Amino acid sequence: MGSLRDVVMESLVIKDIRPSTRRQYLISLRPFFDLETETLAVADLNDALLGIKNQNTRRKCIIALKACVPHPAVKALRVPAAIPRDYDLPDEDTLRLALMTCPHETRLLLAMYGGLRLGELAATTRADIKGRWLDVGQQVDETTRRLVPTKSRQGRVPLPLWLAERAQELSAPVSPKAVRKALLNAGNRLGIHLNPHQLRTWYCNHLIAQGLPPHVVQKLMRHANVRVTFTHYARAAAGDLERAVEDLGAF
């Protein structure tokens, strides 16, 4: 069969994989390229995986291997659970202040108050707005800058009326990289680190704080599984924990 690199390259040619995913697979599988598939064993793969300290990165490697390398040793690998990114979410006023200094403010507000992903908000135009509803069916591929289907199934997202009106100014898709960089710079001006995923996470936690039922939050986040919503997005702030025990034992 040759080297694992040859198998991966052949698999990527045959499989219908979007360019951004293909690029990520190549990055993830680079440490394994020198392995020979004819003598490949689980121990060889585990030795290579042990050099990857971050569990989420290790998880991505195993998923990429399973997608590209049809081999018994790869099939035997267990995919570890993902570890949610742990960061303190700025409060609403801080986020809004940062976005006000950003040239892509309206698009980033779609993440903060509509839960859009980076590629989705980069693809949004006024044609996607129907009253207060936003049709989410496309995203801009960060590698090729082409419009491709969304990561999750197509959906409709309700927006605050003021934001739906502002979104009418969006005339053409933009580069996701430009949006990410603009948000990073906006955060740096306030001395904080910001990325689009934080805005989507803030949206999810705002919905939860309103006391909405889990299935409603899941629907608004456009997750196929409610476990994703509450395992990878829900955050318990220190203030929430303090309020939870405020009156315990009081009499």
Protein Blocks (a to p, Z undefined) as FASTA:
>chain_A
ZZfklmmmmmmmmpccdfklmmmmmmmmmmmmmpcfklgcfklmmmmmmmpmblklmmmm
mmmmmmmmccfklmmpccddddddddddddfklmmmmmmmpcklmmmmmmmmnopafklm
mmpcfklpghjaccdfbdcdfklopacddfbdcddddddfklmmmmmmpmbdcdfklmmm
mmmmmmmmnopacdfklmmmmmmmmmmmnopafklmmmmnopabfklmmmmmoccdfklm
mmmmmmgoiZZ
